[in-house]
Amino acid sequence: MTERRKPAAFSIGTAPAKLREEVGEPRRPRAARVQEAVVLPAEIDVFDEQDQATAEPPPATPRRRSRLASILIASVGLLLSLAVGLWVDWLIRDLFARSDWLGWFAVGVTFVAALALLLIVTRELIGLARLASVERLRARARAAALSNDTREARALVADLSTFLAARAETAAGRRTMKDLRDEVIDGADLMRLAETEMLTPLDAAAQTLVLDAAKRVAMVTAVSPRALVDIAYVLFEAARLIRRLAELYGGRPGTLGLIRIARDVLAHLAVTGAIAAGDEFVHQIVGQGLAARLSAKLGEGVVNGMMTARIGVAAMETVRPLPFSAVKRPGMGDFLSALSSFVRLKGAAKARSGE
């Protein structure tokens, strides 16, 4: 007799393989493994992706300075400082050896020079701190607009009012925001209201500064005999315009701060493709029929003036405490119309005086 198998409980489909063999159930064939396709980077064409091809490029982020380079710069600076100190010490000792009054005079001059250097360094540090405050305000504004955080928006508006307290143009807007601070519930609406009330007067003054700088560049280009003079004056006017815009919005940069802002402005122009915008301005001038009414030098003046205006608008976006949201960003068409009218008027006046 065959031995009886003890009863056992199991779910359908999970019976042991030994039991399936005993009852004569055929073993199921093992499923073939599916080979997954691997897309190599060489097979990807970004130009076939419409969204990727037409998307705006991300902002240019400056490369972090190498720690070794920082150590090298600090070491060389320390050695130069020690060398200057030893030279000053040697000079004072030599003057004391010649005459006491010459030595004490050298000590007084050294003290005045050290005090002036300390004040310059302090001013530069304060200017960099103000620029850092502007960047923090702009970053907080973007984050608060995305999250619609009312508490953060109110704190941001309070900090912005404190930051712009020295600007008399914002007095009325700061009073309005103080009265309406607790009445606006939505955080994004509060920020848009603050931008409209406090920054609109500064934006109008900034556009006037940009237009005046563009007019000066256009006139100097029209009368200068050399292209090198044009380039030098455009660089001078652009640097002065960037500094004045930063001071207008509360930045007050020093020399190091101005270099930093100029670097950010160039990065902004590179991202937006405005460095090569000269051809676009020329096409606009030709399209509006201005080239037929302007001489070659006046046409060059308009192009250089428009490039200066574009640098000014990029500087506005860089030094402005809040990004453009509720207030419309200045357009190049308005500057082109005003600048071309100014150049035509000056050209007609020059022609009449020549007659």
C-alpha positions as CSV (number, residue, x, y, z in Angstrom):
1,M,0.0,0.0,0.0
2,T,1.1,3.5,-0.7
3,E,1.5,5.9,2.1
4,R,-1.1,8.4,2.4
5,R,0.0,12.1,2.1
6,K,-1.1,14.3,5.0
7,P,-3.6,17.0,4.1
8,A,-2.1,20.5,3.7
9,A,-3.5,23.9,3.0
10,F,-2.1,26.2,0.4
11,S,-3.4,29.0,-1.9
12,I,-4.1,28.4,-5.5
13,G,-1.1,29.2,-7.7
14,T,1.4,28.9,-4.9
15,A,1.6,25.1,-4.5
16,P,5.0,23.7,-3.9
17,A,6.9,22.5,-7.0
18,K,7.3,19.0,-5.6
19,L,3.5,18.7,-5.2
20,R,2.9,19.9,-8.8
21,E,5.3,17.2,-10.0
22,E,3.4,14.6,-8.0
23,V,0.1,15.4,-9.4
24,G,1.5,15.5,-12.8
25,E,1.2,19.3,-13.5
26,P,3.6,20.3,-16.2
27,R,6.3,22.8,-15.2
28,R,5.5,26.2,-16.6
29,P,8.2,27.6,-18.9
30,R,10.2,30.4,-17.3
31,A,9.3,33.7,-18.9
32,A,11.9,35.2,-21.0
33,R,13.6,38.3,-19.5
34,V,12.6,41.5,-21.2
35,Q,15.6,43.4,-22.5
36,E,15.2,47.1,-21.6
37,A,16.4,49.6,-24.1
38,V,19.1,52.0,-22.9
39,V,19.2,55.3,-24.6
40,L,22.7,56.5,-25.0
41,P,23.5,60.2,-24.7
42,A,24.6,60.3,-28.3
43,E,21.1,59.3,-29.4
44,I,19.5,62.3,-27.7
45,D,19.0,65.4,-29.8
46,V,18.0,68.4,-27.7
47,F,17.0,70.3,-30.9
48,D,14.2,67.8,-31.5
49,E,12.6,68.9,-28.1
50,Q,10.5,71.9,-28.8
51,D,10.3,73.0,-25.1
52,Q,14.1,72.5,-24.6
53,A,14.9,74.5,-27.8
54,T,12.7,77.5,-27.0
55,A,13.1,77.6,-23.2
56,E,14.8,80.6,-21.5
57,P,18.4,79.8,-20.4
58,P,19.0,79.7,-16.6
59,P,20.8,82.7,-15.1
60,A,24.5,82.7,-15.2
61,T,26.0,81.7,-11.9
62,P,29.5,82.9,-11.2
63,R,32.1,80.2,-10.6
64,R,33.1,79.8,-7.0
65,R,36.7,80.9,-6.4
66,S,39.2,78.2,-5.7
67,R,40.3,77.9,-2.1
68,L,43.9,77.6,-3.2
69,A,43.6,80.8,-5.2
70,S,42.1,82.6,-2.2
71,I,45.0,81.4,-0.1
72,L,47.5,82.6,-2.7
73,I,45.9,86.0,-2.9
74,A,45.8,86.4,0.8
75,S,49.5,85.3,1.2
76,V,50.7,87.7,-1.5
77,G,48.7,90.5,0.0
78,L,50.1,89.8,3.5
79,L,53.7,89.8,2.1
80,L,53.1,93.1,0.3
81,S,51.7,94.6,3.4
82,L,54.8,93.5,5.4
83,A,57.0,94.9,2.7
84,V,55.3,98.2,2.8
85,G,55.4,98.3,6.6
86,L,59.1,97.6,6.6
87,W,59.7,100.2,4.0
88,V,57.7,102.8,6.0
89,D,59.6,101.8,9.2
90,W,63.0,102.2,7.4
91,L,61.9,105.6,6.0
92,I,60.8,106.9,9.4
93,R,64.0,105.8,11.1
94,D,66.1,107.4,8.3
95,L,64.2,110.6,8.7
96,F,64.6,110.6,12.5
97,A,68.3,110.1,11.9
98,R,68.5,113.2,9.7
99,S,66.2,115.4,11.8
100,D,63.6,114.9,14.6
101,W,61.0,117.2,12.9
102,L,61.2,115.2,9.7
103,G,60.7,111.9,11.6
104,W,57.6,113.3,13.5
105,F,56.3,114.7,10.2
106,A,56.6,111.2,8.6
107,V,54.9,109.7,11.6
108,G,51.9,112.1,11.2
109,V,51.7,111.5,7.5
110,T,51.7,107.7,8.1
111,F,49.0,108.0,10.6
112,V,46.8,110.0,8.2
113,A,47.4,107.5,5.4
114,A,46.5,104.6,7.7
115,L,43.3,106.3,8.8
116,A,42.3,107.1,5.2
117,L,43.0,103.5,4.3
118,L,40.9,102.2,7.2
119,L,38.0,104.5,6.1
120,I,38.2,103.4,2.5
121,V,38.1,99.7,3.6
122,T,35.2,100.4,5.8
123,R,33.3,102.1,3.0
124,E,34.0,99.3,0.7
125,L,32.7,96.7,3.2
126,I,29.6,98.8,3.9
127,G,28.9,99.0,0.1
128,L,29.3,95.2,-0.3
129,A,27.0,94.7,2.6
130,R,24.3,97.0,1.1
131,L,24.6,95.0,-2.2
132,A,24.2,91.8,-0.3
133,S,21.1,93.2,1.3
134,V,19.7,94.0,-2.1
135,E,20.3,90.5,-3.3
136,R,18.7,89.0,-0.2
137,L,15.6,91.2,-0.6
138,R,15.3,90.1,-4.3
139,A,15.7,86.4,-3.4
140,R,13.2,86.7,-0.6
141,A,10.7,88.4,-2.9
142,R,10.9,85.6,-5.4
143,A,10.4,83.0,-2.7
144,A,7.5,84.8,-1.1
145,A,5.8,85.3,-4.4
146,L,6.0,81.6,-5.2
147,S,4.8,80.5,-1.7
148,N,2.3,83.4,-1.3
149,D,3.4,83.6,2.4
150,T,1.6,86.6,4.0
151,R,3.9,86.6,7.1
152,E,7.1,86.6,5.0
153,A,5.6,89.2,2.7
154,R,4.9,91.6,5.6
155,A,8.4,91.1,7.0
156,L,9.8,91.7,3.5
157,V,7.8,94.9,3.1
158,A,9.0,96.2,6.5
159,D,12.6,95.4,5.6
160,L,12.2,97.1,2.2
161,S,10.8,100.2,3.9
162,T,13.7,100.4,6.3
163,F,16.2,99.9,3.4
164,L,14.6,102.7,1.4
165,A,14.2,105.1,4.4
166,A,16.9,107.4,3.1
167,R,15.2,108.0,-0.3
168,A,12.8,110.9,0.0
169,E,11.0,109.7,-3.2
170,T,9.6,106.7,-1.3
171,A,8.2,108.6,1.7
172,A,4.6,108.7,0.4
173,G,4.7,105.0,-0.6
174,R,6.2,104.0,2.8
175,R,3.3,105.8,4.5
176,T,0.8,104.1,2.3
177,M,2.2,100.7,3.0
178,K,2.3,101.4,6.7
179,D,-1.4,102.2,6.6
180,L,-2.4,99.2,4.5
181,R,0.0,96.7,5.9
182,D,-2.6,94.8,8.0
183,E,-5.5,95.2,5.5
184,V,-4.0,93.2,2.6
185,I,-4.3,89.4,3.4
186,D,-2.7,87.9,0.3
187,G,1.1,87.9,0.4
188,A,1.6,88.3,-3.3
189,D,-0.8,91.2,-3.5
190,L,1.0,92.9,-0.7
191,M,4.3,92.6,-2.5
192,R,2.8,93.9,-5.7
193,L,1.4,96.8,-3.8
194,A,4.7,97.6,-2.2
195,E,6.5,97.4,-5.6
196,T,3.9,99.9,-7.1
197,E,3.9,102.3,-4.2
198,M,7.6,102.4,-3.2
199,L,9.6,101.6,-6.3
200,T,7.6,103.4,-9.0
201,P,9.1,106.8,-8.3
202,L,12.6,105.3,-8.3
203,D,11.9,103.5,-11.6
204,A,10.9,106.8,-13.2
205,A,14.1,108.5,-12.0
206,A,16.1,105.5,-13.2
207,Q,14.6,105.7,-16.7
208,T,15.5,109.4,-16.8
209,L,19.1,108.6,-15.8
210,V,19.2,105.9,-18.5
211,L,17.8,108.1,-21.2
212,D,20.1,111.0,-20.3
213,A,23.1,108.7,-20.5
214,A,22.0,107.4,-23.9
215,K,21.6,111.0,-25.2
216,R,25.1,111.9,-24.1
217,V,26.6,108.8,-25.7
218,A,24.7,109.5,-28.9
219,M,26.0,113.1,-29.1
220,V,29.6,112.2,-28.3
221,T,29.5,109.4,-30.9
222,A,28.1,111.8,-33.5
223,V,30.9,114.3,-33.0
224,S,33.9,112.2,-32.1
225,P,36.5,111.5,-34.9
226,R,37.8,108.2,-33.6
227,A,36.1,104.9,-32.8
228,L,38.4,104.4,-29.9
229,V,37.0,107.6,-28.3
230,D,33.5,106.2,-28.8
231,I,34.4,103.0,-27.0
232,A,36.2,104.8,-24.2
233,Y,33.3,107.2,-23.6
234,V,30.7,104.4,-23.8
235,L,32.6,102.4,-21.1
236,F,32.9,105.6,-18.9
237,E,29.2,106.5,-19.3
238,A,28.1,102.9,-18.6
239,A,30.2,102.7,-15.4
240,R,28.9,106.0,-14.2
241,L,25.3,105.0,-15.0
242,I,25.6,101.7,-13.1
243,R,26.9,103.5,-10.1
244,R,24.2,106.1,-10.1
245,L,21.5,103.5,-10.6
246,A,22.8,101.5,-7.6
247,E,22.9,104.7,-5.5
248,L,19.3,105.5,-6.6
249,Y,18.0,102.2,-5.4
250,G,19.9,102.3,-2.1
251,G,23.0,100.3,-3.0
252,R,25.7,103.0,-2.6
253,P,28.5,100.7,-3.9
254,G,32.2,101.4,-3.6
255,T,34.9,100.5,-6.1
256,L,34.7,96.7,-5.3
257,G,30.9,96.9,-5.3
258,L,30.9,98.6,-8.7
259,I,33.1,95.9,-10.2
260,R,30.7,93.3,-8.7
261,I,27.6,95.0,-10.2
262,A,29.3,95.4,-13.6
263,R,30.1,91.7,-13.6
264,D,26.4,90.8,-12.8
265,V,25.2,93.2,-15.5
266,L,27.5,91.6,-18.1
267,A,26.2,88.2,-17.0
268,H,22.6,89.4,-17.3
269,L,23.3,90.8,-20.8
270,A,25.0,87.5,-21.8
271,V,22.0,85.5,-20.6
272,T,19.4,87.7,-22.3
273,G,21.4,87.9,-25.5
274,A,21.6,91.7,-25.4
275,I,25.3,92.0,-26.1
276,A,24.6,91.3,-29.8
277,A,21.6,93.5,-29.8
278,G,23.2,96.2,-31.9
279,D,22.0,94.6,-35.2
280,E,18.5,94.5,-33.8
281,F,18.6,98.2,-33.1
282,V,20.0,98.8,-36.6
283,H,17.1,96.9,-38.1
284,Q,14.6,98.8,-35.9
285,I,16.2,102.1,-37.1
286,V,16.0,101.0,-40.8
287,G,12.5,99.6,-40.3
288,Q,11.2,102.9,-38.9
289,G,12.8,104.8,-41.8
290,L,15.2,106.7,-39.5
291,A,18.3,105.8,-41.5
292,A,17.1,107.7,-44.4
293,R,16.7,110.9,-42.3
294,L,19.9,110.5,-40.3
295,S,23.5,110.8,-41.3
296,A,25.9,107.9,-40.8
297,K,27.5,109.4,-37.6
298,L,24.0,110.2,-36.1
299,G,23.0,106.6,-36.9
300,E,26.0,105.3,-35.1
301,G,25.1,107.6,-32.2
302,V,21.6,106.2,-32.0
303,V,23.0,102.6,-32.0
304,N,25.6,103.3,-29.3
305,G,22.9,105.2,-27.3
306,M,20.6,102.3,-27.5
307,M,23.3,99.9,-26.3
308,T,23.9,102.2,-23.3
309,A,20.2,102.2,-22.6
310,R,20.2,98.4,-22.7
311,I,23.1,98.3,-20.2
312,G,21.1,100.7,-18.0
313,V,18.0,98.5,-18.1
314,A,20.1,95.5,-17.2
315,A,21.6,97.4,-14.3
316,M,18.1,98.4,-13.1
317,E,17.2,94.7,-13.0
318,T,20.4,93.9,-11.1
319,V,20.3,96.6,-8.4
320,R,16.5,96.8,-8.0
321,P,15.5,95.5,-4.5
322,L,12.4,93.7,-6.0
323,P,12.1,92.0,-9.4
324,F,9.8,93.5,-12.0
325,S,6.3,92.0,-11.3
326,A,3.5,94.5,-10.9
327,V,5.5,97.3,-12.7
328,K,6.2,96.9,-16.3
329,R,9.8,96.5,-17.2
330,P,11.1,99.4,-19.4
331,G,11.0,98.6,-23.0
332,M,13.6,99.4,-25.7
333,G,11.0,100.9,-28.0
334,D,10.4,103.9,-25.7
335,F,14.1,104.7,-25.5
336,L,14.5,104.3,-29.2
337,S,11.7,106.7,-30.0
338,A,12.9,109.3,-27.5
339,L,16.5,109.0,-28.6
340,S,15.8,109.1,-32.3
341,S,13.7,112.2,-31.8
342,F,16.5,113.9,-29.8
343,V,19.1,113.0,-32.4
344,R,17.0,114.2,-35.3
345,L,16.4,117.5,-33.5
346,K,20.1,118.0,-32.8
347,G,20.9,117.0,-36.4
348,A,18.5,119.6,-37.8
349,A,19.8,122.3,-35.4
350,K,23.4,121.5,-36.5
351,A,22.4,121.6,-40.2
352,R,20.7,125.0,-39.7
353,S,23.7,126.4,-37.9
354,G,26.0,125.1,-40.7
355,E,23.9,127.0,-43.3
